[in-house]
Amino acid sequence: MTVTVRFAPSPTGRLHIGNVRTAVLNWLFARRYGGTFILRLDDTDVQRSTEELAQGIRDDLKWLGLTWDREERQSARTARYDEIAEKLKRAGRLYPCYETAEELERRRKRQLARGLPPIYDRAALKLTDEERRKLEAEGRRPYWRFRLANTDPSDPLKPQPTLVTWVDLVRRDQTVDVGSLSDPVVIRTDGTYLYTLTSVIDDIDFGVTHVIRGEDHVTNTGVQIQLFEALGAEPPIFGHHSLLVGADGQALSKRMGHLSVAALREAGFEPMAILSLAALLGTSEAVEAHQSLDELAHLVDVERVSRAPARFDEAELRAINARLLHEMPYDKVRDRLENLGITGGEAFWLAVRGNLSRLTDAAEWWAVVSQPITPVIEDEELCRRAAELLPPAPWNEETWSAWTKTLQAETGRKGRALFHPLRLALTGREQGPELKSLLPLIGPERAASRLKGEVA
């Protein structure tokens, strides 16, 4: 099976966790089947789309590791859309309308008051050529609707129940009654195109085989299948995944600002923590930290994504991020640690990674072992004797055990009474990484000074 999928964000804002879910499910599907992943920038909204936001989307995807095989931009394809629009106009499937937004709203309210469905009544199809010319002479510019194939044979303007069906990758047998929908607007009054039409043209031209997107597009799919048919093309296979909701079950859509990829990156989250959670939520697989996209590609099957809303909990993301760091090998963080000014090498990383929630937390522990700190002397007598009994260099992970055994024998202290005062003096912290690993990094000279209460 040859697979081509696409991720199609609009450069009108930065990517957020909901977008990441769609992007990673598409990327993993392509990787799973050796297919092609297209980044398609849907930038036909010229008022809101910017190059800065387009670059932001690219940067976010690259940081996440979701590289693409090719990039397409809808703004570069206007001539192609014009060509197809003319074809649909000639076939009578696109027709011009002249109502203002206010007129449409009044008409909708009248229909509701009469107990009728508030869908467009196709009044524009009743206009004569002369009436259209008169409206345009008044300064009205047409917008264009796609005429759905749902006409009652007894009344050319009246829709009748018309079922569009498909087998969805996620939701299985799906049905949309396009007889209950308005003919969708596909061209604005300024001549720019809306997603419903351009997406279908692109999917045909780019050979997209599978469209994997959020379940909020299910109704739109019924319309787009009719567009594929109107253009004589076979529709792709659709898969509509569940949307993310908060831990409280409420929609995330209105509070995505702090859940943008840029904000999550700034907060210190790892790409694979974000991707692991976004990809595994709402699947039959356990939500766990994975070190690579290849691991996820072998694990995640879009066809096994649940239809139930996927609950996104920031606390769960923090926990996954910590677990990911706790298992991360040194070669994956070497350069990033050095950029933070941390030069302790693998020994330091293995000593502290189990206590990190974010990679930047390592800087705190690097300061503990390499920079002057103010020690906390809880048991002056014990610390004085501990300094006297410090073993000679070189030190390794066996040094701590041998030293504390000697101290226990000399002072009679054990358990918390022995270990807690030593931790406070050596690190100035109540808790932290195992001292058997930290002690060799602190070194004999600094350890001796701290046990004496000196800033070192």
Secondary structure as a PSIPRED ss2 file (coil, helix, strand):
# PSIPRED VFORMAT (PSIPRED V4.0)

   1 M C   1.000  0.000  0.000
   2 T C   1.000  0.000  0.000
   3 V C   1.000  0.000  0.000
   4 T E   0.000  0.000  1.000
   5 V E   0.000  0.000  1.000
   6 R E   0.000  0.000  1.000
   7 F E   0.000  0.000  1.000
   8 A C   1.000  0.000  0.000
   9 P C   1.000  0.000  0.000
  10 S C   1.000  0.000  0.000
  11 P C   1.000  0.000  0.000
  12 T C   1.000  0.000  0.000
  13 G C   1.000  0.000  0.000
  14 R C   1.000  0.000  0.000
  15 L C   1.000  0.000  0.000
  16 H E   0.000  0.000  1.000
  17 I H   0.000  1.000  0.000
  18 G H   0.000  1.000  0.000
  19 N H   0.000  1.000  0.000
  20 V H   0.000  1.000  0.000
  21 R H   0.000  1.000  0.000
  22 T H   0.000  1.000  0.000
  23 A H   0.000  1.000  0.000
  24 V H   0.000  1.000  0.000
  25 L H   0.000  1.000  0.000
  26 N H   0.000  1.000  0.000
  27 W H   0.000  1.000  0.000
  28 L H   0.000  1.000  0.000
  29 F H   0.000  1.000  0.000
  30 A H   0.000  1.000  0.000
  31 R H   0.000  1.000  0.000
  32 R H   0.000  1.000  0.000
  33 Y C   1.000  0.000  0.000
  34 G C   1.000  0.000  0.000
  35 G C   1.000  0.000  0.000
  36 T E   0.000  0.000  1.000
  37 F E   0.000  0.000  1.000
  38 I E   0.000  0.000  1.000
  39 L E   0.000  0.000  1.000
  40 R E   0.000  0.000  1.000
  41 L E   0.000  0.000  1.000
  42 D C   1.000  0.000  0.000
  43 D C   1.000  0.000  0.000
  44 T C   1.000  0.000  0.000
  45 D C   1.000  0.000  0.000
  46 V C   1.000  0.000  0.000
  47 Q C   1.000  0.000  0.000
  48 R C   1.000  0.000  0.000
  49 S C   1.000  0.000  0.000
  50 T C   1.000  0.000  0.000
  51 E H   0.000  1.000  0.000
  52 E H   0.000  1.000  0.000
  53 L H   0.000  1.000  0.000
  54 A H   0.000  1.000  0.000
  55 Q H   0.000  1.000  0.000
  56 G H   0.000  1.000  0.000
  57 I H   0.000  1.000  0.000
  58 R H   0.000  1.000  0.000
  59 D H   0.000  1.000  0.000
  60 D H   0.000  1.000  0.000
  61 L H   0.000  1.000  0.000
  62 K H   0.000  1.000  0.000
  63 W H   0.000  1.000  0.000
  64 L H   0.000  1.000  0.000
  65 G C   1.000  0.000  0.000
  66 L C   1.000  0.000  0.000
  67 T C   1.000  0.000  0.000
  68 W C   1.000  0.000  0.000
  69 D C   1.000  0.000  0.000
  70 R E   0.000  0.000  1.000
  71 E E   0.000  0.000  1.000
  72 E E   0.000  0.000  1.000
  73 R E   0.000  0.000  1.000
  74 Q H   0.000  1.000  0.000
  75 S H   0.000  1.000  0.000
  76 A H   0.000  1.000  0.000
  77 R C   1.000  0.000  0.000
  78 T H   0.000  1.000  0.000
  79 A H   0.000  1.000  0.000
  80 R H   0.000  1.000  0.000
  81 Y H   0.000  1.000  0.000
  82 D H   0.000  1.000  0.000
  83 E H   0.000  1.000  0.000
  84 I H   0.000  1.000  0.000
  85 A H   0.000  1.000  0.000
  86 E H   0.000  1.000  0.000
  87 K H   0.000  1.000  0.000
  88 L H   0.000  1.000  0.000
  89 K H   0.000  1.000  0.000
  90 R H   0.000  1.000  0.000
  91 A C   1.000  0.000  0.000
  92 G C   1.000  0.000  0.000
  93 R C   1.000  0.000  0.000
  94 L E   0.000  0.000  1.000
  95 Y E   0.000  0.000  1.000
  96 P E   0.000  0.000  1.000
  97 C E   0.000  0.000  1.000
  98 Y C   1.000  0.000  0.000
  99 E C   1.000  0.000  0.000
 100 T C   1.000  0.000  0.000
 101 A H   0.000  1.000  0.000
 102 E H   0.000  1.000  0.000
 103 E H   0.000  1.000  0.000
 104 L H   0.000  1.000  0.000
 105 E H   0.000  1.000  0.000
 106 R H   0.000  1.000  0.000
 107 R H   0.000  1.000  0.000
 108 R H   0.000  1.000  0.000
 109 K H   0.000  1.000  0.000
 110 R H   0.000  1.000  0.000
 111 Q H   0.000  1.000  0.000
 112 L H   0.000  1.000  0.000
 113 A H   0.000  1.000  0.000
 114 R C   1.000  0.000  0.000
 115 G C   1.000  0.000  0.000
 116 L C   1.000  0.000  0.000
 117 P C   1.000  0.000  0.000
 118 P C   1.000  0.000  0.000
 119 I C   1.000  0.000  0.000
 120 Y C   1.000  0.000  0.000
 121 D C   1.000  0.000  0.000
 122 R C   1.000  0.000  0.000
 123 A H   0.000  1.000  0.000
 124 A H   0.000  1.000  0.000
 125 L H   0.000  1.000  0.000
 126 K H   0.000  1.000  0.000
 127 L C   1.000  0.000  0.000
 128 T C   1.000  0.000  0.000
 129 D H   0.000  1.000  0.000
 130 E H   0.000  1.000  0.000
 131 E H   0.000  1.000  0.000
 132 R H   0.000  1.000  0.000
 133 R H   0.000  1.000  0.000
 134 K H   0.000  1.000  0.000
 135 L H   0.000  1.000  0.000
 136 E H   0.000  1.000  0.000
 137 A H   0.000  1.000  0.000
 138 E C   1.000  0.000  0.000
 139 G C   1.000  0.000  0.000
 140 R C   1.000  0.000  0.000
 141 R C   1.000  0.000  0.000
 142 P C   1.000  0.000  0.000
 143 Y E   0.000  0.000  1.000
 144 W E   0.000  0.000  1.000
 145 R E   0.000  0.000  1.000
 146 F E   0.000  0.000  1.000
 147 R C   1.000  0.000  0.000
 148 L C   1.000  0.000  0.000
 149 A C   1.000  0.000  0.000
 150 N C   1.000  0.000  0.000
 151 T E   0.000  0.000  1.000
 152 D E   0.000  0.000  1.000
 153 P C   1.000  0.000  0.000
 154 S C   1.000  0.000  0.000
 155 D E   0.000  0.000  1.000
 156 P E   0.000  0.000  1.000
 157 L E   0.000  0.000  1.000
 158 K E   0.000  0.000  1.000
 159 P E   0.000  0.000  1.000
 160 Q C   1.000  0.000  0.000
 161 P C   1.000  0.000  0.000
 162 T C   1.000  0.000  0.000
 163 L E   0.000  0.000  1.000
 164 V E   0.000  0.000  1.000
 165 T E   0.000  0.000  1.000
 166 W E   0.000  0.000  1.000
 167 V E   0.000  0.000  1.000
 168 D E   0.000  0.000  1.000
 169 L C   1.000  0.000  0.000
 170 V C   1.000  0.000  0.000
 171 R C   1.000  0.000  0.000
 172 R E   0.000  0.000  1.000
 173 D E   0.000  0.000  1.000
 174 Q E   0.000  0.000  1.000
 175 T E   0.000  0.000  1.000
 176 V E   0.000  0.000  1.000
 177 D E   0.000  0.000  1.000
 178 V H   0.000  1.000  0.000
 179 G H   0.000  1.000  0.000
 180 S H   0.000  1.000  0.000
 181 L C   1.000  0.000  0.000
 182 S C   1.000  0.000  0.000
 183 D C   1.000  0.000  0.000
 184 P C   1.000  0.000  0.000
 185 V E   0.000  0.000  1.000
 186 V E   0.000  0.000  1.000
 187 I E   0.000  0.000  1.000
 188 R C   1.000  0.000  0.000
 189 T C   1.000  0.000  0.000
 190 D C   1.000  0.000  0.000
 191 G C   1.000  0.000  0.000
 192 T C   1.000  0.000  0.000
 193 Y E   0.000  0.000  1.000
 194 L C   1.000  0.000  0.000
 195 Y H   0.000  1.000  0.000
 196 T H   0.000  1.000  0.000
 197 L H   0.000  1.000  0.000
 198 T H   0.000  1.000  0.000
 199 S H   0.000  1.000  0.000
 200 V H   0.000  1.000  0.000
 201 I H   0.000  1.000  0.000
 202 D H   0.000  1.000  0.000
 203 D H   0.000  1.000  0.000
 204 I H   0.000  1.000  0.000
 205 D H   0.000  1.000  0.000
 206 F C   1.000  0.000  0.000
 207 G C   1.000  0.000  0.000
 208 V C   1.000  0.000  0.000
 209 T C   1.000  0.000  0.000
 210 H E   0.000  0.000  1.000
 211 V E   0.000  0.000  1.000
 212 I E   0.000  0.000  1.000
 213 R E   0.000  0.000  1.000
 214 G E   0.000  0.000  1.000
 215 E H   0.000  1.000  0.000
 216 D H   0.000  1.000  0.000
 217 H H   0.000  1.000  0.000
 218 V H   0.000  1.000  0.000
 219 T H   0.000  1.000  0.000
 220 N H   0.000  1.000  0.000
 221 T H   0.000  1.000  0.000
 222 G H   0.000  1.000  0.000
 223 V H   0.000  1.000  0.000
 224 Q H   0.000  1.000  0.000
 225 I H   0.000  1.000  0.000
 226 Q H   0.000  1.000  0.000
 227 L H   0.000  1.000  0.000
 228 F H   0.000  1.000  0.000
 229 E H   0.000  1.000  0.000
 230 A H   0.000  1.000  0.000
 231 L C   1.000  0.000  0.000
 232 G C   1.000  0.000  0.000
 233 A C   1.000  0.000  0.000
 234 E C   1.000  0.000  0.000
 235 P C   1.000  0.000  0.000
 236 P C   1.000  0.000  0.000
 237 I E   0.000  0.000  1.000
 238 F E   0.000  0.000  1.000
 239 G E   0.000  0.000  1.000
 240 H E   0.000  0.000  1.000
 241 H E   0.000  0.000  1.000
 242 S C   1.000  0.000  0.000
 243 L C   1.000  0.000  0.000
 244 L E   0.000  0.000  1.000
 245 V E   0.000  0.000  1.000
 246 G E   0.000  0.000  1.000
 247 A C   1.000  0.000  0.000
 248 D C   1.000  0.000  0.000
 249 G C   1.000  0.000  0.000
 250 Q C   1.000  0.000  0.000
 251 A E   0.000  0.000  1.000
 252 L C   1.000  0.000  0.000
 253 S H   0.000  1.000  0.000
 254 K H   0.000  1.000  0.000
 255 R H   0.000  1.000  0.000
 256 M C   1.000  0.000  0.000
 257 G H   0.000  1.000  0.000
 258 H H   0.000  1.000  0.000
 259 L H   0.000  1.000  0.000
 260 S E   0.000  0.000  1.000
 261 V H   0.000  1.000  0.000
 262 A H   0.000  1.000  0.000
 263 A H   0.000  1.000  0.000
 264 L H   0.000  1.000  0.000
 265 R H   0.000  1.000  0.000
 266 E H   0.000  1.000  0.000
 267 A C   1.000  0.000  0.000
 268 G C   1.000  0.000  0.000
 269 F C   1.000  0.000  0.000
 270 E C   1.000  0.000  0.000
 271 P H   0.000  1.000  0.000
 272 M H   0.000  1.000  0.000
 273 A H   0.000  1.000  0.000
 274 I H   0.000  1.000  0.000
 275 L H   0.000  1.000  0.000
 276 S H   0.000  1.000  0.000
 277 L H   0.000  1.000  0.000
 278 A H   0.000  1.000  0.000
 279 A H   0.000  1.000  0.000
 280 L H   0.000  1.000  0.000
 281 L C   1.000  0.000  0.000
 282 G C   1.000  0.000  0.000
 283 T C   1.000  0.000  0.000
 284 S C   1.000  0.000  0.000
 285 E C   1.000  0.000  0.000
 286 A C   1.000  0.000  0.000
 287 V C   1.000  0.000  0.000
 288 E C   1.000  0.000  0.000
 289 A C   1.000  0.000  0.000
 290 H C   1.000  0.000  0.000
 291 Q C   1.000  0.000  0.000
 292 S C   1.000  0.000  0.000
 293 L H   0.000  1.000  0.000
 294 D H   0.000  1.000  0.000
 295 E H   0.000  1.000  0.000
 296 L H   0.000  1.000  0.000
 297 A H   0.000  1.000  0.000
 298 H H   0.000  1.000  0.000
 299 L H   0.000  1.000  0.000
 300 V C   1.000  0.000  0.000
 301 D C   1.000  0.000  0.000
 302 V H   0.000  1.000  0.000
 303 E H   0.000  1.000  0.000
 304 R H   0.000  1.000  0.000
 305 V C   1.000  0.000  0.000
 306 S C   1.000  0.000  0.000
 307 R C   1.000  0.000  0.000
 308 A C   1.000  0.000  0.000
 309 P C   1.000  0.000  0.000
 310 A E   0.000  0.000  1.000
 311 R E   0.000  0.000  1.000
 312 F E   0.000  0.000  1.000
 313 D C   1.000  0.000  0.000
 314 E H   0.000  1.000  0.000
 315 A H   0.000  1.000  0.000
 316 E H   0.000  1.000  0.000
 317 L H   0.000  1.000  0.000
 318 R H   0.000  1.000  0.000
 319 A H   0.000  1.000  0.000
 320 I H   0.000  1.000  0.000
 321 N H   0.000  1.000  0.000
 322 A H   0.000  1.000  0.000
 323 R H   0.000  1.000  0.000
 324 L H   0.000  1.000  0.000
 325 L H   0.000  1.000  0.000
 326 H H   0.000  1.000  0.000
 327 E C   1.000  0.000  0.000
 328 M C   1.000  0.000  0.000
 329 P C   1.000  0.000  0.000
 330 Y H   0.000  1.000  0.000
 331 D H   0.000  1.000  0.000
 332 K H   0.000  1.000  0.000
 333 V C   1.000  0.000  0.000
 334 R H   0.000  1.000  0.000
 335 D H   0.000  1.000  0.000
 336 R H   0.000  1.000  0.000
 337 L H   0.000  1.000  0.000
 338 E H   0.000  1.000  0.000
 339 N H   0.000  1.000  0.000
 340 L C   1.000  0.000  0.000
 341 G C   1.000  0.000  0.000
 342 I C   1.000  0.000  0.000
 343 T C   1.000  0.000  0.000
 344 G C   1.000  0.000  0.000
 345 G H   0.000  1.000  0.000
 346 E H   0.000  1.000  0.000
 347 A H   0.000  1.000  0.000
 348 F H   0.000  1.000  0.000
 349 W H   0.000  1.000  0.000
 350 L H   0.000  1.000  0.000
 351 A H   0.000  1.000  0.000
 352 V H   0.000  1.000  0.000
 353 R H   0.000  1.000  0.000
 354 G H   0.000  1.000  0.000
 355 N H   0.000  1.000  0.000
 356 L C   1.000  0.000  0.000
 357 S C   1.000  0.000  0.000
 358 R C   1.000  0.000  0.000
 359 L H   0.000  1.000  0.000
 360 T H   0.000  1.000  0.000
 361 D H   0.000  1.000  0.000
 362 A H   0.000  1.000  0.000
 363 A H   0.000  1.000  0.000
 364 E H   0.000  1.000  0.000
 365 W H   0.000  1.000  0.000
 366 W H   0.000  1.000  0.000
 367 A H   0.000  1.000  0.000
 368 V H   0.000  1.000  0.000
 369 V H   0.000  1.000  0.000
 370 S H   0.000  1.000  0.000
 371 Q C   1.000  0.000  0.000
 372 P C   1.000  0.000  0.000
 373 I C   1.000  0.000  0.000
 374 T C   1.000  0.000  0.000
 375 P C   1.000  0.000  0.000
 376 V C   1.000  0.000  0.000
 377 I C   1.000  0.000  0.000
 378 E C   1.000  0.000  0.000
 379 D C   1.000  0.000  0.000
 380 E H   0.000  1.000  0.000
 381 E H   0.000  1.000  0.000
 382 L H   0.000  1.000  0.000
 383 C H   0.000  1.000  0.000
 384 R H   0.000  1.000  0.000
 385 R H   0.000  1.000  0.000
 386 A H   0.000  1.000  0.000
 387 A H   0.000  1.000  0.000
 388 E H   0.000  1.000  0.000
 389 L C   1.000  0.000  0.000
 390 L C   1.000  0.000  0.000
 391 P C   1.000  0.000  0.000
 392 P C   1.000  0.000  0.000
 393 A C   1.000  0.000  0.000
 394 P C   1.000  0.000  0.000
 395 W C   1.000  0.000  0.000
 396 N C   1.000  0.000  0.000
 397 E C   1.000  0.000  0.000
 398 E C   1.000  0.000  0.000
 399 T H   0.000  1.000  0.000
 400 W H   0.000  1.000  0.000
 401 S H   0.000  1.000  0.000
 402 A H   0.000  1.000  0.000
 403 W H   0.000  1.000  0.000
 404 T H   0.000  1.000  0.000
 405 K H   0.000  1.000  0.000
 406 T H   0.000  1.000  0.000
 407 L H   0.000  1.000  0.000
 408 Q H   0.000  1.000  0.000
 409 A H   0.000  1.000  0.000
 410 E H   0.000  1.000  0.000
 411 T H   0.000  1.000  0.000
 412 G C   1.000  0.000  0.000
 413 R C   1.000  0.000  0.000
 414 K C   1.000  0.000  0.000
 415 G C   1.000  0.000  0.000
 416 R H   0.000  1.000  0.000
 417 A H   0.000  1.000  0.000
 418 L H   0.000  1.000  0.000
 419 F H   0.000  1.000  0.000
 420 H H   0.000  1.000  0.000
 421 P H   0.000  1.000  0.000
 422 L H   0.000  1.000  0.000
 423 R H   0.000  1.000  0.000
 424 L H   0.000  1.000  0.000
 425 A H   0.000  1.000  0.000
 426 L H   0.000  1.000  0.000
 427 T H   0.000  1.000  0.000
 428 G C   1.000  0.000  0.000
 429 R C   1.000  0.000  0.000
 430 E C   1.000  0.000  0.000
 431 Q C   1.000  0.000  0.000
 432 G C   1.000  0.000  0.000
 433 P C   1.000  0.000  0.000
 434 E C   1.000  0.000  0.000
 435 L H   0.000  1.000  0.000
 436 K H   0.000  1.000  0.000
 437 S H   0.000  1.000  0.000
 438 L H   0.000  1.000  0.000
 439 L H   0.000  1.000  0.000
 440 P H   0.000  1.000  0.000
 441 L H   0.000  1.000  0.000
 442 I H   0.000  1.000  0.000
 443 G C   1.000  0.000  0.000
 444 P H   0.000  1.000  0.000
 445 E H   0.000  1.000  0.000
 446 R H   0.000  1.000  0.000
 447 A H   0.000  1.000  0.000
 448 A H   0.000  1.000  0.000
 449 S H   0.000  1.000  0.000
 450 R H   0.000  1.000  0.000
 451 L H   0.000  1.000  0.000
 452 K C   1.000  0.000  0.000
 453 G C   1.000  0.000  0.000
 454 E C   1.000  0.000  0.000
 455 V C   1.000  0.000  0.000
 456 A C   1.000  0.000  0.000
